């Protein structure tokens, strides 16, 4: 007797509901295309869907749309995910664009009035969209300046945290330099206030007593424009 072989082909069963993971992947793909600024520092965080949400399986590719304009700096957006198949549905999914940047922070606690050196600075990677103040990224923006208030190690540095170091103080004797046409004239003067390099300060001429305004070049020199 000859045995007959029966070939059985298993049919792929279509899922009843749309998986949350497939919705998340569709949103991430859309955001990477629309919002990515082209840098590896840009990432996306899609909010977790309610576990109780059950949507009919979509027999068509999911359609994702957002009315928000592309913004390389990122932020929070809401995207629409829709099924246009035989069992149509539509939901709105919150998401966040994260633009990670490297900023300057302090490597140690510092007291108000302390001057910042290169050793006091440490790089820190943060989400630019969560920063409410203008952070510093270039060490040259901080080195040589003084801390305006007590700060802890790890704190992000902003311009409002720093003051220009005062190198001329009220009562200091300085040399006033003025010149036109290649001729330079100097005179002795007394600073009437404290000022940092590049700042303006009033100086009293030691001989005439005349008050003039100049720009601090260094701790001993004030240039009269």
HELIX and SHEET records of a PDB file:
HELIX    1   1 UNK A   20  UNK A   34  1                                  15    
HELIX    2   2 UNK A  118  UNK A  120  5                                   3    
HELIX    3   3 UNK A  128  UNK A  130  5                                   3    
HELIX    4   4 UNK A  139  UNK A  141  5                                   3    
HELIX    5   5 UNK A  159  UNK A  161  5                                   3    
SHEET    1   A 4 UNK A  42  UNK A  46  0                                        
SHEET    2   A 4 UNK A  89  UNK A 106 -1                                        
SHEET    3   A 4 UNK A  75  UNK A  83 -1                                        
SHEET    4   A 4 UNK A  63  UNK A  65 -1                                        
SHEET    1   B 3 UNK A  42  UNK A  46  0                                        
SHEET    2   B 3 UNK A  89  UNK A 106 -1                                        
SHEET    3   B 3 UNK A 121  UNK A 127 -1                                        
SHEET    1   C 2 UNK A 146  UNK A 147  0                                        
SHEET    2   C 2 UNK A 162  UNK A 163 -1                                        
SHEET    1   D 2 UNK A 166  UNK A 168  0                                        
SHEET    2   D 2 UNK A 195  UNK A 196 -1                                        
SHEET    1   E 6 UNK A 173  UNK A 180  0                                        
SHEET    2   E 6 UNK A 183  UNK A 191 -1                                        
SHEET    3   E 6 UNK A 200  UNK A 205 -1                                        
SHEET    4   E 6 UNK A 211  UNK A 218 -1                                        
SHEET    5   E 6 UNK A 221  UNK A 223 -1                                        
SHEET    6   E 6 UNK A 173  UNK A 180  1                                        
END                                                                             
